[in-house]
Amino acid sequence: MRQETDLLWKPPTAWVSVNAFYVPDGPAHRLRNHTCRVRNTPRVTMPIGPVILFDDDHYMYVLQDRAFAEAWWEMPDEYVCGFDALARPLRMTGDPHQVTLELTGDEPAEADLRRLVAGHYQRFLHGQAPPQASDLAVFVAGLPVEGS
């Protein structure tokens, strides 16, 4: 039996391959069977909105997405920390009125996000409670989005 493998397509987040199995059939070979594999390995390298940013007073800003946040935020030196909707930490780089947000890694920091959100509510939103949802997506959806 003979086997051939072809990698047909490999975009950044997936690949497709075909394995063909042949058996001898006289002077040639005939196809016995084949398999087609599609592997999707999503690796999100861009922040997913909304993004949750904290300034140097630890005031929280929930902004609809990265592009909006980059256009809205003016001074990078006023930024302390931030997270995307998956609680992955963000870093801010750039000059005044030209900031860029990027992920610092793939690992979520959900406990840090929840702690900072609770601190914001305690300092700035007296009498209101932060979202209590245990599911991160529901927790983030319960945060007040700027401009909405």
C-alpha positions in Angstrom: 0.0 0.0 0.0 1.2 3.5 -0.8 0.2 6.7 0.9 0.4 10.3 -0.3 -0.4 13.4 1.7 -1.0 16.8 0.3 -1.4 20.0 2.3 -3.9 21.8 0.1 -4.5 25.1 1.9 -2.9 26.7 4.9 -4.3 30.1 5.9 -3.1 31.6 9.2 -5.7 29.9 11.4 -6.5 26.6 9.6 -5.2 23.9 7.3 -6.6 21.3 5.0 -4.9 18.1 4.0 -5.8 15.0 1.9 -4.4 11.6 2.5 -4.8 9.1 -0.3 -4.2 5.4 0.2 -3.4 3.3 -2.9 -3.1 -0.5 -3.3 -1.2 -2.4 -6.0 -3.4 -3.2 -9.0 -1.3 -4.8 -11.7 1.4 -2.5 -13.0 -0.4 0.6 -11.5 -2.1 1.4 -8.2 -5.7 2.0 -7.5 -7.1 4.3 -4.9 -8.3 2.3 -1.9 -9.6 5.2 0.2 -8.8 8.8 1.1 -9.3 11.1 4.0 -9.7 14.8 4.1 -8.8 16.7 7.3 -9.7 20.2 8.1 -8.0 21.6 11.2 -9.2 24.9 12.5 -6.8 26.2 15.1 -8.1 29.7 15.8 -5.7 31.9 17.6 -7.1 35.3 18.0 -4.3 37.8 18.0 -6.4 41.0 18.1 -8.4 42.2 21.1 -12.1 41.2 21.0 -14.5 43.9 22.0 -15.7 45.4 24.1 -12.4 46.4 25.7 -12.2 47.4 29.3 -9.6 50.1 30.1 -8.5 51.7 33.3 -6.9 55.1 33.6 -4.3 56.3 36.2 -7.2 56.9 38.7 -8.4 53.3 38.1 -11.6 54.7 36.5 -13.0 52.1 34.2 -13.9 52.7 30.5 -15.8 50.0 28.6 -15.5 50.8 24.9 -17.2 48.9 22.1 -14.1 47.6 20.3 -10.4 48.2 19.7 -10.9 50.7 16.9 -13.3 52.8 18.9 -11.0 52.7 21.9 -7.9 53.7 19.9 -9.8 56.6 18.4 -11.3 57.7 21.7 -8.3 57.4 24.1 -6.1 60.4 23.9 -3.1 60.1 26.2 -1.2 56.8 26.5 0.4 57.9 29.7 -3.0 58.0 31.4 -3.6 54.3 30.7 -2.8 51.8 33.5 -4.2 48.5 32.3 -6.9 47.0 30.2 -8.5 43.8 29.0 -10.4 42.5 26.0 -13.8 40.7 26.3 -12.0 37.4 27.0 -10.1 39.1 29.9 -6.8 38.9 28.1 -4.5 41.8 29.2 -3.8 44.6 26.8 -1.0 47.1 26.4 -1.3 50.5 25.0 1.5 52.0 22.9 1.8 55.1 20.7 1.8 58.8 20.9 -0.9 61.2 22.1 -4.0 60.9 19.9 -2.4 57.9 18.1 -2.6 55.0 20.5 -2.6 51.3 19.7 -4.0 48.5 21.8 -2.5 45.0 21.5 -2.7 41.8 23.5 0.1 41.0 25.9 -0.7 37.3 25.7 -3.3 34.6 25.2 -3.9 33.8 28.9 -6.9 35.4 30.5 -6.6 37.4 33.7 -10.2 37.1 34.7 -9.5 37.5 38.4 -7.6 40.7 37.9 -10.4 42.1 35.6 -13.1 41.3 38.2 -11.0 42.8 41.0 -10.5 46.0 39.1 -14.2 46.2 38.1 -15.2 45.8 41.7 -12.8 48.5 42.8 -14.2 50.9 40.1 -17.8 50.3 41.4 -16.7 50.8 45.0 -14.9 54.1 44.3 -17.0 55.6 41.5 -20.4 54.0 41.4 -21.6 54.2 45.0 -24.7 52.2 45.7 -24.3 50.1 42.5 -23.1 46.6 42.4 -20.8 45.2 39.7 -22.2 42.4 37.6 -22.3 39.2 39.6 -22.4 36.6 36.7 -19.9 33.8 37.0 -19.8 33.4 33.2 -17.2 35.9 31.8 -19.3 36.8 28.7 -22.3 37.6 30.8 -20.2 39.6 33.3 -18.6 41.7 30.5 -22.0 42.2 28.8 -23.3 43.6 32.1 -20.7 46.4 32.2 -21.8 49.9 31.2 -20.4 50.7 27.7 -19.3 54.3 27.0 -21.6 56.1 24.6 -24.4 53.6 24.6 
